[in-house]
Each structure stands twice: as structure tokens, then as C-alpha cells.
Amino acid sequence: MNETDKEIKDREAVINENESKKQTVSDIRVSVWAVAVAVLLGLGFFGWLLAR
């Protein structure tokens, strides 16, 4: 493997690591929104039950 191939592999490894971090952050953000919506729906349903 010559130096150019090593540089390309190193650059691709950094890019893959960055993409992995972006995906993790995105997954966490979606999870937080999903939990927030579920809590709000649960509180709304609980409030509805109490109002009946």
C-alpha cells in the first residue's frame, strides 16, 4: 500500500467516524422527541380520564 492509499483510508476512517457521531446524535434527538410526545399524550389521556 503506498502513501496515497494510506491517506485515503485514514481520511475515510475519519469521515466514517464523523458520520457515526452524526447518526448517534440524530437517533438521540429522535428518541427525546418520541419520549416527549409519549409523555404529553399520556398526560393528556390521564387528564381526560380525571375530567370524566
C-alpha positions in Angstrom: 0.0 0.0 0.0 1.5 3.3 -1.0 1.2 6.6 0.9 -1.7 7.8 -1.1 -3.8 4.7 -0.3 -3.0 5.1 3.4 -4.0 8.8 3.3 -7.3 7.8 1.6 -8.0 5.1 4.1 -7.2 7.5 7.0 -9.5 10.2 5.6 -12.3 7.7 5.0 -11.9 6.4 8.6 -12.3 10.0 9.9 -15.3 10.6 7.7 -16.9 7.3 8.8 -16.4 8.3 12.5 -17.9 11.7 11.9 -20.9 10.2 10.2 -21.4 7.7 13.0 -21.4 10.5 15.5 -23.9 12.5 13.5 -26.2 9.4 13.3 -25.9 8.8 17.1 -26.9 12.4 17.8 -29.8 12.2 15.4 -31.0 9.0 16.9 -30.9 10.6 20.4 -32.7 13.6 19.2 -35.5 11.5 17.7 -35.7 9.4 20.8 -36.1 12.5 23.0 -38.9 13.8 20.8 -40.6 10.4 20.9 -40.4 10.3 24.7 -41.7 13.9 25.0 -44.7 13.2 22.7 -45.5 10.0 24.5 -45.4 11.8 27.9 -47.6 14.6 26.6 -50.1 12.1 25.2 -50.1 10.1 28.4 -50.7 13.3 30.5 -53.5 14.3 28.1 -55.1 10.9 28.4 -54.7 10.9 32.2 -56.3 14.4 32.4 -59.1 13.3 30.2 -59.8 10.4 32.5 -59.8 12.7 35.5 -62.2 15.1 33.9 -64.8 12.4 33.2 
